[in-house]
Amino acid sequence: DGPRGSFDFAFDLEVVRDVLDDFPRQDFAGMLRDVGEWHSESATSTGTELCRVNLVMAGKNEAWTEQVRSEVEDIGRMGHLDAHVLEKAGHWVHVDDLDGLMFLME
């Protein structure tokens, strides 16, 4: 127990295992497409842009294959997604390229 108002950060390894086991079954591209369809329908009916998605990809993360990047580009053409690559970053983009991440957030 730390001082009042403090927070102890810890990993729950059982939850981490569950997340890692479930991760390959997720359809993140599908989620981005769904947001794009919702965005397009809303923009058409209201005449205003309701949301933008900024996706930050870690350039050193091998999960961002050419196929995945191409799919992200295709989704970006729907008009709601801006994709950014931080070439110097691995999985922990905020650690590996904090300056690049802060620049994107400004």
N, C-alpha and C positions, 0 to 999 in steps of 0.2 A: 504494500500500500504506500503510495506516494503522498505528497502534500495535497491538501484539499484543492480540487479543481484541476489536478494533473491527470495525465492519461498515460497508462503503460501500454505500449504497442507490442503485440505478440502475434505470432502466427498460430492458428489452430490447425495443426497438421492434418487432422481428419477432414476438415473443410477444404484445405488445400488439395488433398488427394481427390476429393469429390469433384472439385472444380477442374482439376487436370484431367480426370477421367471423362468428364462431360464436355470439355472444350472441343474435341474433334467433331462432336455431333452438332455443334452450333452452326447456324447458317447466317453469319454476319453480313455477307453480301446480300442475302435475301432481306435482312432487316433494313439495310440501307436502301434497297429497291423499294420496300414498303413505305419508308419515309418519303422517298421521291414521289411515289404515286399519290400519297396523301397530300404532299406539298403541291403537286401539279393540279390535283382536283380543287384544293383550297384556293390556290392562286387564280385558277380559272373562274371560280364562282365569286371570289371576293375582289379580285383585281390587285391583291397585295401578296407580297412574299411573306410567308408565315414563319419560315425557319431556314436556317443554313446549318449544314453539318460540316465541321472542319475535322477531317481525319488526319491524324499525325502518324506517319509510318516511320519506324526505326530502320534506317538504311542498312544496319548491320544485322538485322534480324532476318534469318534465312526463311522465315515463314512468308515474307513478302516476296514471293516468286514473281517472275515475269507474268505468269498467267494471272496471279492474283492482282498484280498492279494493273494489268490490262483490263481486268474486270472492274476494278475501282475506277479507271478512266472512263469506261463505258457508263457506269452508274453516274459519274460526274457530269456526263452530257445531259442528264435529266434536269440539271440546272440547280440542284439544291446542295451539292456536295463539292467542297474544295478539299483536295488531297494535297498533303505536304509531306515531303520526305526529309528527315533529319539524317543525313548521310553518316555523320559521326556517331550516331546513337545506336545502342543495342536496345534490349528490352526496357531498361530503366531510362527512358528518354530524359527525364527530369534530372538525372544524375549525369548521364553521358553528354548531354548537350543542353544544359540549362539556358544558356544565352540564346540558342536557336529556338527553344520552346518559348521563352519569354518574348522573343521577337514576334513569333506567330500569334501570341496572345494579346499583343498591344493593339 
